[in-house]
């Protein structure tokens, strides 16, 4: 549902090649655009999102639309009985997430936010270091995700479309903290800096803590030189990553493990998290157990809302 450049570059090719799913149709607001993209990927082009949702041969929808359009079209898709893989951020706020997930529960449908990086092979290794003892007790997670300023006509600068660094790069920071420290995190502090021209937040920072006392410190924004890192700081060692959220197919991630007086670089196998996400999504639809995914989505929306409230306070 939608023909974004990211969808065409990464997610639609992976869907087309997924053994567990069949690419049936691509929808755009215009027939010409739908036909152009459909011709590229060998499926049917559909004009209008409603026309896509009315099809009986569609079980699930991938939605790369901006966050500000999610409540309308996620709700329509769920009412039409379609499972959803939706680009981040899922919702503009907690109440919006609740409303959409109420419809998902009523219809017993999977909704999953497309943080595909968590399916990359390097994440199994990062989690192993988080809990395995090689670093001692990991008491601090640090993460940064940011990139140089985007053109001002990019939808990320549009408040009406759910723009801003918090719902974009900041959502990755909430997610990585959730993945490594668990759900139910307390937001200890947060800050946001607004862009004077557009009125949306352009960068920010936050700090979270779990019940075990482990802390995550994060920074994110649209005004960085490119940053895409996670660090684990333990009592006897430290782990650093070099391309943790956006590793392209063919890229071999490197983990740097440092201990007193020694360091080691571990080059990990290349992987394709776009392919992995589609295989995982298809298997989860088949399994039919969605409640945990709804709870995680709601917790992510809570974190983002509490970050914004803490910053504005």
N, C-alpha and C positions, 0 to 999 in steps of 0.2 A: 504494500500500500504506500505508493510514493516512489519516486525515482531519483533519490539523492545520489550525489557523486560517490559517497561512501558505500551505499548499497550496490551501485553498479561496479565499483572497484573491488569490493571485498565480499559482501554477504550474499549477493545474488549468484556470483560464480560458485561459491561454496555450496549454496543450496542446490544449485543445478547438479552438482557432482555428488551430493549426499546419497548414500545407499538407502537411508531410512526415510527419505522424503522425495516427492516428485514436484518439480516446479510446474505449476499449472498456468498461472496468469500473473501479469504485472499490471497494476492500475496506476493511472495518472489522471490529473484533472482534464487533460486534453487527449484526444484520440491519437493525434500525431506523435506526441511524446510517448504514449503507451506503446504504439506500434514500433517506434524506433527502438525502445529498450527491449520489447518482446522479440523483435527480429534479431537483436544482438544475442539473446539467450535461448531462442528456440521455444518460446511459449506464446500464449495468446495475450494481446494487448487489450485492456479494458479501460474505457473512458468513464471516470467517476468512481469514487470509493464505494458508494452504495451498490453499484452494479457488481463489484467484486464480492461484497458481503452477501449478496443474494444468491450466489452460486452454490449449488449442492455439492459440487466436486472440490470445494475448498474446505479443508479441515482446520487449517491454521494460517495465520497471517503474520508476516514480518512487517513491522511498522517503523520506518526510519523518519517519520514526520517529527517536526520540532515539538518540544515538550508542551508548549502552549496549546497544541492541537490534540494532545493525547486524551484528555478527559472525554471530549466529544467522540473521537473515533475509536478509542479503546472500548468505551461503553457500547457503541454501536456494534463493534465486532463481537464483543462478549454476548450481547443480546441476540446476535445472529448465530451463536453457538460455535465461535471460532476460538481456538487456542491462540495465544499471543506471545511472540518474541518481540519486545519493544525496546527501542533505543533509549539510552539514558538521557535525562532523568525520566523515570516513569511518570512522576507527578510534580506539579508546581508546588504542592503543599500536602500536609498530612490529611486534611479533610478530603481533598480530591482523591488521594490514594485510597482512603477508606471507602469512598463512594464507588470507585471502580472495582475494588476487591469485593465489595458486597455483591456486585453483579457476577463476578467470577465464582464466588461461593455458591450463589443461587443456581448457577449453571454447571458447577463442577468442572471448571476449565483452568488450564495452566496459563499463568501469566509469568513471564520471566524477563528480567531486565538484562539487556545484552552487554554485560561486562564480560566479553568473550575471553579476556586475558586470563581469567581464573581457570580456564580449561587448558592453558598452555602447560607443557610438561615441566617447565621450570618451577611452576607453583608447587608441585609435589615436593620438590627439593627444598624450596623456601620453607614450606610448612614442616618438613622434617627437621630443619635447623631450628625452627621456632620451638619445637617441643622435644628434640632429641637429646639435648644435653651437651652437644659439642661446644656450644657457646656459653655454657653454664646456664644460669637462670636468666632468661631474656626479660628485662624489666622495661625496655623502651623500644618502641617502633617509631622510626622517622620516615616520612614519605613526602616526595615533592613531585607534582605534575604541573607543568606549565609550558607555554610556548610563546613565540613572538606575537605581537599584535596582529589581529586579523583585519581585513578591510572592513570599514564601517557598514558596508551593505550586507555583510554576513549576518545570518539570522541570529547568531549568538549575541549580537549587540541589540536585538529587538526585544524590548520588554514585553510586548504583546504576544510574542511567540515563546515566552519562557526563557529569554536570554539571560546571560550573566555567567560569571565564572563559577559561582557556587553550584548551580545546577548542571554545569558542564564538567570542568576539571575538578571542582570540589566534590562532585558525586563520586569520582574515583577514590578520593581520599576517605570519604565515609565508608565506601565499600572495602577498601584494603584494610581499614581498621577493624571493620566487622569480620572480615575473613581471618584475620590473625589474632584478634582479641575477643571475638565472640559478639553476639547480639546483646542488647540492653546496655550499651555503653553510656556512661555519663559524659555530657559535654562540659568540660571544666572551663573552657574559654574559647572565644572566637572573635575574629575581626574581619571586616569587609571594607574595601575601598571602592567607592563608586567612580565611574567615568563621568566627567562633567558634561560631555556632549550628549551621551545616550541615556544617562541615568541608571544604567545597570552596573552591577558590581563587576570590577575588572580583576581584582585579586583578593586573596584572603588567607587566613591562617586559622588553625583550630587545635585544640588539645582534648583528648578523650581519655577515660580511665575505665577499666573493668573492675569487677568485684574482687579480683585477685590483686589489685593494685598496680597492674601493668598499665603503662601509659603510651599513647600514640600522639606524636606531634606532627602536624601536617601543614603544608603550604601549597598553594595552587593559584593559577592565574593566567591571564592573557598577555602579560607584559614581561615574560621571562625570556632569556635564552633557553633553548629546549631543555627541559628537565623531566625525567621519567624514571624515578629511583625509589627503592625501598631499602632501608637499613634496619637491621636487628642488632641491638646492643645488649650483650649479656655480661655476666659477671666475669667471664674468662675470655670472651672473644666478641667479634663483630662481623656481621655479614653485610655486604653491599652488593647491590644489583646495578646493571647498566642499561636495561631496556625492558622494564618489567610490565608495562601496560600495552605497548605497541610493537612488540617484536614481530616483524613481517615474516612471512614464509621464507625459509632458507637461512634466516638469521640464527646464529649460534650464541645464545646468551652467555654472559660471563658472570660468575659469582666470585667476589673477592672475600676470602675468609682471613681475618687478621686476629692474631693472638700476640701476647707479649713477646716481642722480639722475633716474630715470624709472620709471614703472610703467604697465601696460596691462592692462585687463580684457577677456578674450575670452569672449563668450557663445556657447556651442556649441549645436547643434540638440538638441532633445529626442529621446529614443530610448526603446525598451522592451526592456530586457535580458532580461525573462522570455520574450518572443516570440523574441528572438534566440537564447537558449539552446536552445529546443526545435528551432528550425530547424537550428542548428549540430549538436546532438546527433543528429538524424535523418540529417544528411549524413555525420557520422562513422560511424554504424552502417552506412550504405550503402557508405562507402569501405572499411571492413573492416580498417584498419590501427590496431591498438590498443596496440602495444608501448610507444610513447612515453608514452601516457596512463597505463599501469601504472607506468612508471618515475617519472613525476611524482608520482603518488599515494604511492608508497613514499617518495620524497624528502620530501614534505610530512609524512608520519607520522614520519619520522626527525627532522625539524626540531622538531616538537612534543615528541617524547620527549626530545631533547637539551635543549630549553628547560626541561622539567620537571626533568631530572636536574641541570642546572647550577644551577637555583634551589634545589633541595633540598640540594645540596652546600654 
